[in-house]
Amino acid sequence: MNELEENQQTVKKSGFGRGLIFGVIAGLSIAILAGVVLLNVFYHKGFVHIGVNGEIYVQDTATTEDEGIGSEVEAKLNAMDSLMDLFYMEDVDTDTAKEMIYKAYLASYGDKYTVYYTPDECKNLLESTTGKFEGIGAVCRKNDDGTVEIMDAYEDAPAYAAGLRNGDIITTVDGTDITGLDLTSTVALIKGDKGTSVHLDAIRDETAFSVDVVRDEIHTQTVKYEMRENQIGYLSISEFDDVTTQQYKDALQALEDAGMQGLVIDLRNNPGGVLDTVVKMLDYTLPDGLIVYTENKSGKRTEYKGTDGHELDIPIAVLVNGNSASASEIFAGAMQDYDKGEIIGTQTFGKGIVQTIKPLTDGSAIKLTTAKYYTPNGQNIHGQGVTPDITVEQGTDENEDTQWNTAVEYLMEEMQK
């Protein structure tokens, strides 16, 4: 009988007894950067494997022996569980109760990036880097007020076909109020097998409405591009997934073949993604050299460098705003430090820390903050963001993109030199 099985048996005998809070930590740890990257570089006893939503995965054989506050918590939980068994009048879903205890324990640390993932949530998190999944076809973000907003409803996907649009606020998923849930948990509720349906309640312009969306297989198109006037290429990146690097290179090749003389890279509302992806894209864009580095609490520094010998040699402008986070800020920060492109827009989000995911033996996992990351010139942007070279607020007129107009003005001047 393994340790997990022993823990499960104890729970059956005495409610939330020994082993309820502290599972066996598997010999695998995964590090996440902001917000989800497959990077094969040596790190301690294993290798870095960075995944989505801006995330670095560091695999090694570390184990944890520190019991922390386990004994004190265990004693009180046993006492509380006994009282519930004796006096509580309703039936209790013990599996749900246990998952909520785990989530509450990590929430007590006061770090919104340190969370517990159920087995299903962990599975969805690890799958989210691939650029292919089964769901409704919409990119969501968690706003400062706790609401979940649709940032990009793919036009050829079920969410758009059902009537959901960018800017819609999702309030419930299949009747579950998502207030207080972290974004990964919310996405886990929305995603599901192809052909199944999910019921969403939402709000648009203060008007509530509901939709039923039939899930399908979604192939994420993270890069959109087109040639605009004056031979200026426009390239928008919605997030940094495993598929984004090739999509980025393909888009640049198509624009170059069309005679591109200047380039606008739009990172507005890009929440981040896979570290390995943004490193490869910057390697293709910048001259060889340091792209980003991380430091843990002991001061250990890990560097990520460009080495492919390729760089873009045209005027570039990068658009950012307050929703450009994590890997987007790595991209903007490196471009700024190398003076390779003019950063235009508003202050970015300010997510400059690394989380580590440590899977447990039952398929669940915990994510905890473990390091800070720095731009090539040594700037840590956590809590402050990247400051644009040209600050431009977006106007209220939906038909006029003032930040794009500013980028065009800048590029036209540079293209004349």
Summary of the structure (lengths in Angstrom):
residues: 417
radius of gyration: 23.0
end to end distance: 73.5
largest distance: 81.6
contacts: 1401
relative contact order: 0.14
helix: 28%
strand: 29%
